[in-house]
Amino acid sequence: MSFTLIQQATPRLHRSELAVPGSNPTFMEKSAKSAADVIFLDLEDAVAPDDKEKARTNIIQALNEIDWGNKTMMIRINGLDTHYMYRDVVDIVEACPRLDMILIPKVGVPADVYAIDVLVTQIEQAKKRDKAIGFEVLIETALGMANVEAIAQSSKRLEAMSFGVADYAASARARSTVIGGVNQDYSVLTDKDEGGNRQTHWQDPWLFAQNRMLVACRAYGLRPIDGPFGDFSDPDGYVSAAKRCAALGFEGKWAIHPTQIELANDVFTPSEAEVTKARRILEAMEEAAKAGRGAVSLDGRLIDIASIRMAEALIEKANAMASK
């Protein structure tokens, strides 16, 4: 291990992150009864310019009047390049003690996060808020991805990063037809076999970007979250995209439709077999420590410190889900 120790972000259950437009009070009421771990009430892309102020009022009322249970409540503010942003932050943070986090869109450089941090810190001090607000940032531009490691270190409030595939694809000029989907042209053609036949293997065009953001998150103690999958009529496509991210090490995925919530929760919930194995690893470690043995083995395999840390992380997640 490095002598440099990185403080981990505030732990939260973050398997599913439901997007809810702030312009629709009915959707907000329904979302409170959903199984989503995290809900963000949207002031940005889901709200037309003429509805921005009304959406802000709707969100303040919803945060203060609806019973959200133990969900993590977040707002997505408008971009720093708009005149809506400062009022989003000031009006809602001042009026809503239930607010847990702010989602900052299209972050390109660390100074973007710093600007919101300064504003939120002043509000918290003025209003004597007991609970510090956390940040999640959207990495959805080429600039943001180029600076992702620096952004990951930009604020002590920062807890998570989301990969915003749609705007990222536009920024990178990618040929994308489905938000979060794949493209048949992004493929590898095999050499000819003895019969002269060749096979085409589709590839994941988002793998590099997702993996780069993941590494920045894990290096600096943040939660990596995958963004939207646009075709909510294709549950198989959503699950496939979610499983790819889960395999990499992501903690959750956005849901832009209520039908995607359970899909995300299922994919990012450790299986019973995984939890059982993790518990056995920790039990074997404890028994070895009591016996004074330096080496720990289970089922004929040596258990190293990395395996123990992964087991501890998995059990911590399972316990958080059990207490929900």
C-alpha positions as CSV (number, residue, x, y, z in Angstrom):
1,M,0.0,0.0,0.0
2,S,1.1,3.5,-0.6
3,F,2.0,5.7,2.3
4,T,-0.6,8.2,0.9
5,L,-4.0,7.3,2.4
6,I,-7.1,8.7,0.7
7,Q,-10.2,9.4,2.7
8,Q,-13.3,7.6,1.4
9,A,-16.4,9.5,0.5
10,T,-19.5,9.5,2.7
11,P,-20.9,5.9,2.3
12,R,-24.3,5.7,0.7
13,L,-26.3,2.9,-1.0
14,H,-26.2,4.0,-4.6
15,R,-27.3,1.0,-6.8
16,S,-30.0,3.0,-8.6
17,E,-30.2,6.8,-9.3
18,L,-33.6,7.9,-10.5
19,A,-34.0,11.0,-12.6
20,V,-37.2,12.9,-12.0
21,P,-38.1,16.2,-13.8
22,G,-38.7,19.1,-11.4
23,S,-41.5,20.3,-13.7
24,N,-43.7,17.4,-12.8
25,P,-45.0,17.3,-9.2
26,T,-46.9,14.0,-9.9
27,F,-43.7,12.2,-10.9
28,M,-42.0,13.5,-7.7
29,E,-44.7,12.1,-5.5
30,K,-44.6,8.7,-7.2
31,S,-40.8,8.5,-7.1
32,A,-40.9,8.8,-3.3
33,K,-42.6,5.4,-3.2
34,S,-40.1,3.8,-5.5
35,A,-37.3,1.5,-4.6
36,A,-34.6,3.9,-5.9
37,D,-31.6,4.4,-3.6
38,V,-30.9,7.9,-4.9
39,I,-33.3,10.4,-6.5
40,F,-32.3,13.5,-8.2
41,L,-34.9,16.1,-8.9
42,D,-33.9,17.7,-12.2
43,L,-33.6,21.4,-13.0
44,E,-31.5,21.0,-16.1
45,D,-32.1,18.9,-19.2
46,A,-35.5,17.6,-18.3
47,V,-36.9,21.1,-17.8
48,A,-37.7,23.6,-20.6
49,P,-36.3,27.2,-20.2
50,D,-39.7,28.7,-19.6
51,D,-40.3,26.2,-16.8
52,K,-37.1,26.6,-14.8
53,E,-38.4,28.9,-12.1
54,K,-41.6,26.9,-11.6
55,A,-39.6,23.7,-11.4
56,R,-37.4,25.2,-8.7
57,T,-40.5,26.1,-6.7
58,N,-41.9,22.6,-7.2
59,I,-38.7,21.0,-5.9
60,I,-38.6,23.2,-2.8
61,Q,-42.1,22.2,-2.0
62,A,-41.5,18.5,-2.7
63,L,-38.3,18.3,-0.6
64,N,-40.1,20.0,2.3
65,E,-43.5,18.2,2.1
66,I,-43.0,14.7,0.7
67,D,-41.9,11.8,2.9
68,W,-38.8,10.6,1.2
69,G,-37.9,7.9,3.8
70,N,-34.2,7.1,3.9
71,K,-33.5,7.9,0.3
72,T,-30.6,10.1,-0.7
73,M,-32.1,13.2,-2.1
74,M,-30.3,15.2,-4.7
75,I,-31.0,18.0,-7.2
76,R,-29.4,18.5,-10.6
77,I,-28.7,22.1,-11.0
78,N,-28.4,24.0,-14.3
79,G,-24.9,24.4,-15.8
80,L,-22.4,27.0,-14.6
81,D,-22.7,28.6,-18.0
82,T,-26.4,29.5,-17.4
83,H,-28.0,32.3,-15.3
84,Y,-30.3,29.7,-13.7
85,M,-27.5,28.0,-11.7
86,Y,-26.9,30.4,-8.8
87,R,-30.6,30.6,-8.0
88,D,-30.9,26.8,-8.1
89,V,-28.3,26.6,-5.4
90,V,-29.2,29.5,-3.3
91,D,-33.0,29.1,-3.2
92,I,-33.0,25.3,-2.7
93,V,-30.1,24.9,-0.3
94,E,-31.4,27.8,1.9
95,A,-34.9,26.4,2.0
96,C,-34.5,22.6,2.1
97,P,-32.8,20.9,5.0
98,R,-33.8,17.5,3.6
99,L,-31.4,18.0,0.6
100,D,-28.5,15.6,0.8
101,M,-26.5,16.2,-2.4
102,I,-26.1,18.4,-5.5
103,L,-25.5,16.9,-9.0
104,I,-23.3,19.3,-11.0
105,P,-23.6,18.8,-14.7
106,K,-21.0,19.1,-17.5
107,V,-18.0,19.6,-15.1
108,G,-15.0,20.4,-17.2
109,V,-12.3,21.6,-14.8
110,P,-11.8,21.5,-10.9
111,A,-12.8,25.2,-10.7
112,D,-16.3,24.4,-11.7
113,V,-16.7,22.3,-8.5
114,Y,-14.9,24.9,-6.5
115,A,-17.4,27.6,-7.5
116,I,-20.3,25.6,-6.3
117,D,-18.4,24.6,-3.1
118,V,-17.9,28.3,-2.2
119,L,-21.5,29.1,-2.7
120,V,-22.8,26.1,-0.8
121,T,-20.3,26.7,2.1
122,Q,-21.5,30.3,2.5
123,I,-25.1,29.2,2.6
124,E,-24.5,26.5,5.1
125,Q,-22.7,28.9,7.4
126,A,-25.4,31.6,7.0
127,K,-28.2,29.1,7.6
128,K,-26.3,27.1,10.3
129,R,-27.1,23.8,8.5
130,D,-26.2,20.8,10.6
131,K,-25.7,18.5,7.6
132,A,-23.1,19.2,5.0
133,I,-24.2,18.8,1.4
134,G,-22.3,16.3,-0.8
135,F,-21.6,16.6,-4.5
136,E,-21.8,14.3,-7.4
137,V,-20.4,15.5,-10.7
138,L,-21.3,14.6,-14.2
139,I,-18.4,13.7,-16.5
140,E,-20.0,14.2,-19.9
141,T,-17.6,16.2,-22.0
142,A,-14.2,15.6,-23.6
143,L,-12.9,18.4,-21.4
144,G,-14.3,16.8,-18.2
145,M,-12.8,13.4,-19.2
146,A,-9.4,15.0,-19.9
147,N,-9.4,16.5,-16.4
148,V,-11.2,13.7,-14.6
149,E,-8.3,12.9,-12.1
150,A,-8.0,16.6,-11.1
151,I,-11.8,16.9,-10.8
152,A,-11.8,13.9,-8.5
153,Q,-9.7,15.9,-6.1
154,S,-11.5,19.2,-6.4
155,S,-13.6,19.2,-3.2
156,K,-14.0,17.4,0.1
157,R,-17.8,17.5,-0.6
158,L,-17.3,15.3,-3.7
159,E,-18.8,11.8,-3.2
160,A,-19.5,10.4,-6.7
161,M,-19.0,10.8,-10.4
162,S,-21.5,9.8,-13.1
163,F,-20.7,9.1,-16.7
164,G,-23.0,11.1,-18.9
165,V,-22.9,9.1,-22.1
166,A,-25.2,11.2,-24.3
167,D,-23.4,14.5,-23.9
168,Y,-20.1,12.8,-23.9
169,A,-20.9,11.1,-27.2
170,A,-21.8,14.5,-28.7
171,S,-18.7,16.1,-27.3
172,A,-16.5,13.4,-28.7
173,R,-18.4,13.4,-32.0
174,A,-19.1,9.7,-31.6
175,R,-21.6,8.0,-33.9
176,S,-24.1,7.0,-31.4
177,T,-27.7,6.0,-32.1
178,V,-28.9,4.9,-28.6
179,I,-28.1,6.7,-25.4
180,G,-25.8,4.3,-23.6
181,G,-26.1,1.7,-26.3
182,V,-23.5,0.2,-28.7
183,N,-22.9,0.7,-32.4
184,Q,-22.4,-2.2,-34.8
185,D,-19.7,-0.3,-36.7
186,Y,-17.6,-0.4,-33.5
187,S,-16.5,-4.0,-34.0
188,V,-13.6,-6.3,-34.8
189,L,-13.5,-8.5,-37.8
190,T,-11.7,-11.9,-37.2
191,D,-9.2,-13.4,-39.7
192,K,-10.6,-15.9,-42.1
193,D,-11.0,-19.5,-40.9
194,E,-10.2,-22.5,-43.0
195,G,-13.5,-22.1,-44.9
196,G,-12.8,-18.5,-45.6
197,N,-15.5,-17.3,-43.1
198,R,-15.0,-14.3,-40.8
199,Q,-16.9,-13.3,-37.7
200,T,-17.8,-9.8,-36.5
201,H,-17.5,-9.1,-32.7
202,W,-19.2,-6.0,-31.4
203,Q,-17.2,-3.9,-28.9
204,D,-18.2,-1.5,-26.2
205,P,-17.5,2.1,-27.4
206,W,-17.8,3.5,-23.9
207,L,-15.3,1.2,-22.1
208,F,-12.3,3.5,-22.2
209,A,-14.3,6.5,-20.9
210,Q,-16.1,4.5,-18.2
211,N,-12.8,2.8,-17.1
212,R,-10.9,6.1,-16.9
213,M,-13.6,7.7,-14.7
214,L,-13.8,4.5,-12.6
215,V,-10.0,4.6,-11.9
216,A,-10.2,8.3,-10.9
217,C,-13.1,7.5,-8.6
218,R,-11.4,4.5,-6.9
219,A,-8.1,6.3,-6.6
220,Y,-9.7,9.2,-4.7
221,G,-12.4,7.5,-2.7
222,L,-15.5,8.3,-4.8
223,R,-18.4,6.2,-6.0
224,P,-18.4,5.6,-9.8
225,I,-22.0,5.6,-11.2
226,D,-23.0,4.8,-14.8
227,G,-25.4,7.2,-16.5
228,P,-28.5,6.7,-18.6
229,F,-29.6,4.0,-21.0
230,G,-32.0,5.8,-23.2
231,D,-34.3,3.0,-24.6
232,F,-36.4,2.2,-21.6
233,S,-38.4,-0.3,-23.7
234,D,-35.3,-2.5,-23.9
235,P,-34.7,-4.0,-20.5
236,D,-32.3,-6.6,-21.8
237,G,-30.1,-3.8,-23.3
238,Y,-30.2,-1.9,-20.0
239,V,-29.2,-5.0,-18.0
240,S,-26.4,-5.8,-20.4
241,A,-25.0,-2.3,-20.0
242,A,-25.4,-2.4,-16.2
243,K,-23.7,-5.7,-15.9
244,R,-20.7,-4.5,-18.0
245,C,-20.3,-1.6,-15.5
246,A,-20.8,-3.7,-12.5
247,A,-18.1,-6.1,-13.7
248,L,-15.7,-3.1,-14.0
249,G,-16.4,-2.0,-10.4
250,F,-19.2,0.6,-10.8
251,E,-21.6,0.9,-7.8
252,G,-24.8,1.8,-9.6
253,K,-26.6,3.2,-12.7
254,W,-29.1,5.8,-13.5
255,A,-32.7,5.0,-14.1
256,I,-34.5,7.4,-16.4
257,H,-37.8,5.4,-16.1
258,P,-39.3,3.7,-13.1
259,T,-39.0,0.3,-14.8
260,Q,-35.3,0.6,-14.7
261,I,-35.0,0.9,-10.9
262,E,-35.4,-2.8,-10.1
263,L,-33.1,-3.7,-12.9
264,A,-30.3,-1.6,-11.5
265,N,-30.9,-2.8,-8.0
266,D,-30.8,-6.4,-9.0
267,V,-27.6,-6.0,-11.0
268,F,-25.7,-4.0,-8.3
269,T,-26.9,-6.1,-5.4
270,P,-24.4,-8.8,-4.4
271,S,-25.7,-12.3,-4.9
272,E,-26.3,-14.6,-1.9
273,A,-23.4,-16.8,-3.0
274,E,-21.0,-13.7,-3.2
275,V,-22.0,-12.6,0.3
276,T,-21.6,-16.1,1.7
277,K,-18.1,-16.4,0.2
278,A,-17.1,-13.0,1.5
279,R,-18.2,-13.9,5.0
280,R,-16.2,-17.1,4.8
281,I,-13.1,-15.2,3.7
282,L,-13.4,-12.9,6.7
283,E,-14.1,-15.8,9.1
284,A,-11.0,-17.6,7.7
285,M,-8.9,-14.5,8.3
286,E,-10.2,-14.2,11.8
287,E,-9.4,-17.9,12.6
288,A,-5.9,-17.5,11.1
289,A,-5.3,-14.5,13.3
290,K,-6.4,-16.3,16.4
291,A,-4.1,-19.2,15.5
292,G,-1.1,-16.9,14.9
293,R,-0.9,-18.0,11.2
294,G,0.4,-15.4,8.8
295,A,-1.1,-17.0,5.7
296,V,-4.8,-17.4,5.2
297,S,-6.3,-20.0,2.9
298,L,-9.8,-21.0,1.9
299,D,-10.9,-24.0,-0.2
300,G,-7.3,-24.7,-1.1
301,R,-6.6,-21.1,-2.3
302,L,-4.4,-18.5,-0.6
303,I,-6.3,-15.4,0.4
304,D,-4.3,-12.2,0.0
305,I,-5.0,-8.8,1.5
306,A,-6.7,-7.6,-1.6
307,S,-9.2,-10.4,-1.4
308,I,-9.9,-9.5,2.3
309,R,-10.5,-5.9,1.4
310,M,-12.9,-6.8,-1.4
311,A,-14.7,-9.1,1.0
312,E,-15.0,-6.3,3.6
313,A,-16.4,-3.9,1.0
314,L,-18.9,-6.4,-0.2
315,I,-20.2,-7.2,3.3
316,E,-20.4,-3.5,4.1
317,K,-22.6,-3.1,1.0
318,A,-24.8,-6.1,1.9
319,N,-25.3,-4.7,5.5
320,A,-26.3,-1.3,4.1
321,M,-29.0,-3.0,1.9
322,A,-30.2,-5.1,4.8
323,S,-30.7,-2.0,6.9
324,K,-32.7,-0.2,4.2
